[in-house]
């Protein structure tokens, strides 16, 4: 039996701006409607100053039919235009709970067709076996883990740092 993975503490104040994209081989798992709807060890994470990492999973990581496109987009100055998706499983729906950059900027081309998920409406999200906390607020999609330190944007009064 093995113990918890030892992690180096990452301070969000040290994350770059513009944001950086890096692959991760951590197992990323998402549970919704009482079942695992996505799991992969081939994800990317986006690191940006004062943000918890946002994880992007390949389409193949998701159970068939759980991602349903919806109308509306938003624009990220770094990544491009995001498209949104409801997550649907076993009669439950989380509206606009996932997003993807279908035509990202050149710097973020590796996440084309990958999907990020807001942790808050899910039953649970995990990075390397650790259950995450959603980034504060209802705009940012970062996942907070025990190895993240520093002030994380998203709570009232922090959106314009």
Buried (B, 14 or more C-beta within 10 A) or exposed (E): EEEEEEBEEBEBEEBEEEBEBEEBEBBBBBBBBEEBBBBBEBBBBBBBBBBBBBBBBBEEBBBEEBBEEEEEEEEBEBBBEBBBBBBBBEEEEBEBBBBBBEEBBEEBEEBEBBBBBBBBBBBEBBBBEBBBBBBBBEEBBBBBBEBBEBEBBBEEEBEEE
